[in-house]
Structures are given as structure tokens and as C-alpha cells.
Amino acid sequence: MKIGIAALLLLAALPVAGQPRASFNLFTFTTPKGWTIEKNVDYVVVKKENGIKYCNSFIIKARVSSGNAQ
């Protein structure tokens, strides 16, 4: 049982065959099948459109902290 769970986790961690890996700033990601990437200087949008329905996921450039929690 433990071997089966470990194998399942290993397979889930492998990138999907044929899907290109992309990187932006500190981030490396795999675009899901059927989604597109739109790059800008300060952000990347990974999006999917289907008629009037759409989904946008933004990856924003990392910045240095500008203060503390207090």
C-alpha cells in the first residue's frame, strides 16, 4: 500500500508529457493543456478562454519587502 501511494505521488510530480515548462522571475511552471501564456515585464498571465467563460491566473514579479508586520 505504501509503495502504491509513493508511486502515485511520484507520477503526479512528473511534468505532463508534451507540456512545455516556462519560467518567470523566481518561478518555474508547466502550462496546463489548452491554456495560453501572456508575458509582460511585471507579470505573466496563464489563461483559458471558452466563449464567455474564462480563467486568468497571474504570476507577479517578486519584490523586496517594504517594512515589517508592526
N, C-alpha and C positions, 0 to 999 in steps of 0.2 A: 504494500500500500504506500509506504513512504517513498519507494523508488518511483512509483507511478506519479505521485504528486511532484517529486523533484523533476521528472522528465517533462511533465506538463508545464511547470514553471520555466524550465529551460527553453522549451519550444515557444512559449509566449514571449520570452525575452528576445528571441531572434527576430531580426527585421524581416518584413514580408518580402518574399522574392519578387524582384522587378520593381519595387518601390524605391525611388532614389532618396538618399539621405541628403539633407540640406543643413546648412549651419548659418547662424546669425549671431554676432556678438559672442556671448558665452554659451549659447545654446546650440545643440545638435538635435535634429528631429527627423522623423520619417513622415512624409506626407501621406495621409490615407488615400486609398484608391478612389478616384473620382473627384478629388479635391484639387484646387489650384493654389499657387503661391503668388502673392503680390509683394514685392520688396520695395521698401522705401529707405531713406537714410536712417530714420529713427525707429522704424518698426517693420515687422513682417506680418502680413495677413494670410492665414491659411483659410480658404473659404470654399463653400459648396453652395451652388445655387440650383434650385429646381422650380422653375416657374416663378410663382410669387413667394415661395418659401426659400429661406436662405439661412446660413450659419457662418459667422465670421469668428475666428479665433486669432487674437492679436498676441504677438511676441514683441515686447517693448524693450528697447535698448537698456542695458543695466546702467545704473548711475551710482555715484558715490553718495553715501549717507550725508544728510544735511543737518544733523543735530542728534539729540538723544530723546529717550522716552519721556523725560520730565518736561 
